[in-house]
């Protein structure tokens, strides 16, 4: 992927294929109209879920979390660790039966509801999650280079704050006119 040092590479539990197949099979069975599709669904899903799982990849590097997945439409995402705000784990009853979790990655500045990336079936998901969060904290704790001397920064900040204040006043006036 890149020359950056790889800290950890996620591996995926093969039971996730069975989980995906069984989940959709239950849905097809519950909606009675879907029962005839089971004859087509089961053989196709056995083939495609295995191929999909083989193409899933999640790599933790020193500065990023790199995720590649997809069968027909390939999705490649590089998430800077300093942007990660939370990594949630979900385990429903069927997932609990198979011993798998869904790991969701949420970031600062995310515009949509839900997670930016969701990965199902990572082996030792708790350890992988902990490794990502620890690496994120290491990056955040490193002191960055100072951009400007403090006296210039204070002068620039006060001018910037005046500009922001004036903009907010203009926005408030526009909102009052609309009401």
C-alpha positions as CSV (number, residue, x, y, z in Angstrom):
1,X,0.0,0.0,0.0
2,X,2.7,2.5,1.0
3,X,6.1,2.7,2.5
4,X,4.8,3.7,5.9
5,X,5.5,1.2,8.7
6,X,2.7,-1.3,9.3
7,X,1.9,-1.7,13.0
8,X,-0.9,-4.2,12.7
9,X,-2.9,-6.0,10.0
10,X,-6.4,-7.1,10.8
11,X,-7.4,-10.7,10.0
12,X,-11.0,-11.7,9.4
13,X,-12.8,-14.6,10.9
14,X,-14.1,-17.0,8.2
15,X,-17.3,-17.5,10.2
16,X,-18.4,-14.0,9.1
17,X,-19.3,-15.5,5.7
18,X,-21.7,-17.9,7.4
19,X,-23.1,-15.1,9.4
20,X,-23.8,-13.0,6.3
21,X,-25.4,-15.9,4.5
22,X,-27.5,-16.9,7.5
23,X,-28.6,-13.3,8.1
24,X,-29.9,-12.8,4.6
25,X,-31.4,-16.3,4.5
26,X,-33.5,-15.5,7.6
27,X,-34.7,-12.3,5.9
28,X,-35.7,-14.2,2.8
29,X,-37.5,-16.8,4.9
30,X,-39.4,-14.2,7.0
31,X,-40.6,-12.5,3.9
32,X,-42.5,-15.4,2.3
33,X,-42.0,-14.0,-1.2
34,X,-38.2,-14.5,-0.7
35,X,-38.5,-18.3,-0.1
36,X,-38.2,-19.2,-3.9
37,X,-35.0,-17.1,-4.1
38,X,-33.3,-19.3,-1.5
39,X,-32.5,-21.8,-4.1
40,X,-30.5,-19.2,-6.0
41,X,-29.2,-17.2,-3.0
42,X,-27.5,-20.0,-1.1
43,X,-25.1,-21.2,-3.9
44,X,-24.3,-17.7,-5.1
45,X,-23.7,-16.4,-1.6
46,X,-21.3,-19.2,-0.7
47,X,-19.1,-18.1,-3.6
48,X,-19.4,-14.4,-3.4
49,X,-19.1,-14.0,0.4
50,X,-15.8,-15.9,0.4
51,X,-14.4,-13.7,-2.4
52,X,-15.6,-10.5,-0.6
53,X,-14.0,-11.6,2.7
54,X,-10.7,-12.4,0.8
55,X,-10.6,-8.8,-0.5
56,X,-11.3,-7.2,2.8
57,X,-8.2,-5.5,4.3
58,X,-7.6,-3.3,7.3
59,X,-4.1,-2.0,8.1
60,X,-3.0,0.1,11.0
61,X,0.1,2.2,10.2
62,X,1.9,4.8,12.2
63,X,-0.4,7.6,11.1
64,X,-3.4,6.1,9.3
65,X,-6.0,3.3,9.3
66,X,-6.3,1.9,5.7
67,X,-9.4,0.0,4.8
68,X,-10.0,-1.8,1.4
69,X,-13.1,-3.8,0.8
70,X,-15.7,-4.6,-1.9
71,X,-16.2,-7.1,-4.6
72,X,-17.8,-5.3,-7.5
73,X,-17.3,-1.8,-6.2
74,X,-13.9,-1.4,-4.5
75,X,-13.8,1.0,-1.5
76,X,-10.5,2.2,-0.4
77,X,-10.3,4.6,2.6
78,X,-7.4,6.1,4.5
79,X,-8.4,7.5,7.8
80,X,-5.9,9.7,9.6
81,X,-5.6,8.4,13.2
82,X,-5.9,11.9,14.7
83,X,-9.3,12.3,13.1
84,X,-10.7,9.1,14.8
85,X,-13.1,10.1,17.6
86,X,-14.5,6.7,18.4
87,X,-14.4,3.0,17.5
88,X,-17.6,1.3,18.5
89,X,-18.2,-2.5,18.7
90,X,-21.6,-4.1,18.0
91,X,-22.5,-7.7,18.6
92,X,-26.1,-8.8,18.0
93,X,-27.4,-12.2,19.0
94,X,-26.5,-14.0,15.8
95,X,-23.1,-12.4,15.9
96,X,-22.6,-13.5,19.5
97,X,-23.4,-17.1,18.3
98,X,-20.6,-16.9,15.7
99,X,-18.3,-15.1,18.0
100,X,-17.9,-12.0,15.8
101,X,-18.2,-8.2,16.2
102,X,-18.8,-5.3,13.9
103,X,-16.2,-2.5,14.5
104,X,-17.3,1.0,13.4
105,X,-14.9,3.9,13.0
106,X,-16.2,7.4,13.6
107,X,-14.3,10.5,12.8
108,X,-14.3,14.2,13.6
109,X,-16.0,16.2,10.9
110,X,-18.1,13.3,9.7
111,X,-21.1,14.6,7.9
112,X,-23.3,11.5,7.8
113,X,-25.1,9.7,10.6
114,X,-23.4,6.4,11.5
115,X,-19.9,5.3,11.1
116,X,-17.4,6.2,8.4
117,X,-16.2,2.6,8.1
118,X,-17.8,-0.6,9.4
119,X,-15.9,-3.9,9.5
120,X,-17.4,-7.2,10.5
121,X,-15.5,-10.2,11.7
122,X,-12.1,-8.9,12.7
123,X,-10.3,-11.6,14.8
124,X,-9.3,-10.3,18.3
125,X,-11.4,-7.1,17.6
126,X,-10.9,-5.8,21.1
127,X,-7.1,-6.0,20.8
128,X,-7.2,-4.4,17.3
129,X,-9.4,-1.6,18.6
130,X,-7.1,-1.0,21.5
131,X,-4.1,-0.9,19.2
132,X,-5.7,1.7,16.9
133,X,-6.8,3.9,19.9
134,X,-3.4,3.7,21.5
135,X,-1.6,4.7,18.3
136,X,-4.0,7.5,17.9
137,X,-3.2,8.7,21.4
138,X,0.5,8.5,20.8
139,X,0.1,10.8,17.7
140,X,-2.0,13.3,19.6
141,X,0.5,13.4,22.5
142,X,3.4,14.3,20.3
143,X,4.1,18.0,20.4
144,X,3.8,19.7,17.0
145,X,6.1,22.5,15.7
146,X,5.1,26.0,16.8
147,X,3.7,28.0,13.9
148,X,4.4,31.5,15.1
149,X,5.8,33.3,18.2
150,X,3.2,33.9,20.9
151,X,3.1,37.7,20.6
152,X,2.3,37.4,16.8
153,X,-0.3,34.8,17.5
154,X,-2.2,36.9,20.0
155,X,-2.3,39.9,17.7
156,X,-3.4,37.7,14.8
157,X,-6.0,35.9,17.0
158,X,-7.6,39.1,18.2
159,X,-8.0,40.3,14.6
160,X,-9.4,37.0,13.6
161,X,-11.8,37.0,16.5
162,X,-13.1,40.5,15.5
163,X,-13.7,39.2,12.0
164,X,-15.6,36.1,13.3
165,X,-17.7,38.3,15.6
166,X,-18.6,40.7,12.8
167,X,-19.6,37.7,10.6
168,X,-21.8,36.3,13.4
169,X,-23.5,39.6,13.9
170,X,-24.3,39.7,10.1
171,X,-25.7,36.2,10.3
172,X,-27.9,37.0,13.2
173,X,-29.3,40.1,11.4
174,X,-30.1,37.9,8.3
175,X,-31.8,35.3,10.5
176,X,-33.9,38.0,12.2
177,X,-35.0,39.3,8.8
178,X,-36.2,35.8,7.8
179,X,-38.4,35.5,10.9
